[in-house]
């Protein structure tokens, strides 16, 4: 193992081990969150049918109309957009979407920024300012169950990723439809050229959105993988989630059950779309394993999608540290500027 790889892996482990407030949640099938019955006698059969049918009809599952009750408010940190989510979760505070809005006067190009899991209200602010400097307006969305949408008493390890299979499906569907409503709102403000920038789980949500929304002209994705279930099963940052699931479902089952919220099944929808993609990965990423990343790269290139790929000698956490953060920031910033302006 080369020195740089050893150094990166030590750093990744130190960042992960420093996060002591992880929450162990109990396994649940959660079928009631996706149109089933909580007491279904055969939850596996339900999920097999649900996953297959949902991937096949994903255009309707991820459909989203423009928000009718959108409002902009001025706060100390700038402009804040809010509207009602089209997907209704059991927690009302999660059903109000919040996004920080950073317009550039005269610009007709805008980027929706999707942060990582457990990101707070102030996350990705440097990214937003950087894109503004390049002439791009920015809308940074809060993901379901995050910051202002958080369920009372949950500081982290929210329901966007958890051992409740149905609730995780609902939460990620909600995330995609929320982003699509943001795109419709931006169109209503006169923006003609729209892009997405996502990190980690935000990358997966952004990729699924791109595959279902032709208004997205360009997308940049930081950390890339194939299936949601593969990341949760193998990733360092989700070990505690899989620990609660492994005695109930197999690796093959969770890959299939969570296929509707995975980028891989929708790659072919971007073929010939004219959309421009940039994918950035870490060669030593212990959360989005490189073997799955390379499978995604192979699939997306073989399907003829217009994609640029950047592999950096870093991991998951270390991508947000110099020099990797500067390299990635320059690359995705100029990529989005050149494709949208």
N, C-alpha and C positions, 0 to 999 in steps of 0.2 A: 504494500500500500504506500503510495507516494506521500510525502510530507504534507502537501497542501490538502490532500484528502483526509489525512489524520487530523490535521488542525481544524478543518471544517466540521468533521464528525464530532470532535470534542466540543466545539462551540455549539453545535446543534443540541447535543445532549445536555450541556450546561443550561441552555435557555429552557429546554423542556423540563428539566428537573427543578428549575427555579419556580415553576408555576405550581404552587402547592395547594391552590384552592379548587382543584378539580372535584367534580361531583359525580358520584356513582349513582346512576338512575337504574331502576328496575326494568328488565325486559318486558315488552308488551307487543302484541300483534297490532293493536291500534286500528283495527278495521273500521271502527266507527268514524274515523277521520277521513275515510275515502269512500264512503257510501256503503259500507258493510255493517255487519252486526258484531258488537263486542263479544257476544257469546257464540259466534259461528263455530260449529263443531269441527270444521275442517278449514282452518285459516290458511294452510298452505295452498290448498286448491283454489281458494278465493284469490290469493295473491298471485298465483300463476296466471289465472285468467285475467285478473286486473292488469298486471304488467304487460302482458301480450296485447290486450285490447287497447290499453292506454298509449303505448308506443305507436301502434297503428293509427290511432285517432288523436295524436298529440296536438294537431292543429286546433281542435276544439277544446282539448284539456287545458291548453295554454292560451286560449283566446282571451283578449282583454280590450275593452272599450275605453274611450277617453274618460278621464275622471270628471264627474259632473259637479263635484263639490270642492274642487281644488281652490286653495287660497294661499296667497303669499303674505307673509308677515315679516316685518323688520325687527331683528333682534340685535343684541350687542355684537354678535359674531357675524352679522350680515343678514341676507335674505333666507327665509326658510319656507319651503313648499310643504304643504300637507294635503292629503286627500284620503278617502276611504278605500281600503283594499277590496278588490273584487272577490277574493277568497275570504270566507269568514271562518276564523279559527275560534276556539272556545273562549279566548281571552280578548275582551274588547280593546284593551290598551295596545294589543298587537295588531288590531285591525285598522289602525290609523297609520298611514304611511307618512314618513318624514324624510325630507331631503334638503340638504344645504345647497343653495343656488348661488353661483358665482358668474354672473353675466359679463360679457365683454361688449361694450358699446359698438354697435354696427356689425357685429359678427352674425353670420347666418350658419355657423357650424357649432355644434355642441357635443359634449361627451358625457355620458352617464358613467360615474365611477362606482364600482362595487367593491367594498373592502373585504377583508378576510373575516373568518369566524372569530367571534368575541371582540371584534373591533369596536371602539367607543366612538362617541360623538365627534371627538377631535382627530380621529384617525384619518390618514391620507390627506391632511391639509396641505402639506408640502407639495404633493402631487397636483392638487387642485390649483395652487398658485403657479406651479410650473406650466400647466396647460393654459392657464390664463395668459401668462407671459408670451406664449406662442400664438395667441389670438383666438383661443378656443374657449367658449363658454362651458361651464361645468355644472353638472347636477350630481351631487354625491348622495346616494341613497342610503338610508339605514335599512339593513336587512331585517327580515322578520325576527322578532324576539330580542333585538339589539337596542341598546341605549334607551331612547324614548319609547320604544315598543316592548321593553322588557317586562316579563311577568314579575310581579312583586315577590321578592325574596330570592330571585335568581340573579347572581352576579355574573356568572359565566357558565359555560357548558349548557347553553340554552337549547331550546327544542328544535333549532334548525338542523342539528346533528345529534342524534341520540338513539338509544336502543329500543325506542318505540317506532316500529316500522311504518305504520300508517301515518303517525303524526309527522315523521320526518318527510314522508312523501308529500303530505299536505303543505308543510312549511316551505319546501323547495318549489312546489308548484306556485305557492303564493309569491315567493321571491321573483320568479320569472314573470308572472302576470303584473306584479308591482312595477318591475322594470319596463315592461311594455306600456303600462299606463304613463310612466314618466316620458317615454318616447312620444306618445300621443300628445301629452301636455306640451312638450317642446315644439312639436309640429304646430300646435295651436298658437305658440308664441312667435311663429314665423321662421323657425329654424328649418333649413332645407337639407343640411348634410349632418347626419347623426352617426356617432360612434360610441363604442363601449370600451371600458377598461376595467378588467377584473383581476383580483388577486386571490389565489387559493380557492376557497369555495366560491368566492365572487367570480373567479375565472370560469368555473363550471357553469354557474348560472348565466354568465354573459355569453358563453359559447352556445348554450341551449337557446337563449334568446335570439342570438344571431341566426341560428338555423331556422327559426320560426318567424322572423320579422325582416322583410326585405328593406325596411327603412334604415336598417343598420348598414352603412356603407363600409365601415372599417371597425375592426375589433382587435384589441391587444389583450393577451391573456398571460398572466404571470403565474406559473405553475400549471401543468397540464397533465391530465390522466384520462383513463378510459372510462371506468365505471365507478360510480359513487361507492358501491359496496367494496370494491377492491381497495380503495383508499382507506375506508374505515377499518377494514380487516387487517391491513398491513401497516398502516401509517403509525409513526411514533406518537403523534399528538392525539390519536384516537384509540390508543390501546385500551384505555379504561372503558370506552364505549363497546368495543368488540368483546371485552372480557365478560360483559353482561349478556352478550348475544350468542357466544360460541357454543353453548350447551343447548341452544334452542334451534339454531339454523346452521346450515353448512355454508362453506364459502361459495359454492355454486348457487345455492338458493339465494343468498343475500345479493349476489351480483344480478340475478334475474329479477328479484323482487324490487330492487331499487333501480332497475334499468330505465324507467320513465324519467328519472331525475339525473341521468348520466349523459354526458356529451356524446359518447361513442355511437349509440344507435341513430343519431341524427346527422352524422357527418355528411352523408350523401346528399342531404338537402341543401348543402352549401355549394355543391358542385355546379359550376356554370352560372352561379348567382351574380357574379360580378363583385361580390364582397371581397375585401382585402383583409387578410388576417396576419397577425404577428403573434407568435408563440414563444415564450421565454421560459426556460427550465434550468434547474440546477443539477449538475451531474452527480452530486452527492446528497441528493434530497432524501431524507429518511421518512418523509411524510407522504410525498407523491413519488413513489418509487420509480427510478429511471426506466426500469423494464416496461412499466405500464405507459410511461411518457413516450418511449420509443415506439410502442405499439400504436399509440395515437398518432404520432408523427407519420408512421408508415401508412396508416389508414387514410389520413387526410391528404397526403401527397399522392397516393395511388388513386384516390377518387378525383383527382384533378382540381382540388380546391386551391385557390390563389393564396398561398401561405408563405411567410418568411419565418425561419426558425433560428433562434439564438440559444445556444447551450453555454451556460456559464459554469466555471469550476466552483460552485457554491452549493448550499443546501436550501432549506425552506426558510428558516429564520434569517440566515445570513444574506439572503437576497436583499434584505432591507438595510444592509450595512455597507459602507464604502469598502472597496471600490465598486462592488457589484451593484449597489443601488444607483450609483451615478451612471454606470454603463447601461443598465436597464432603463433608467429614467431618460437618458439621452435618446436611446433607441426607440422607446415607445412614444416619447414626445414628438420627435421628428417624423416618425411613422404616421401618427395620427394627424399632425399638421399637414404633411404632404398629401395625404389621402382625402382630407376633408376641406382644406382651404383652397 
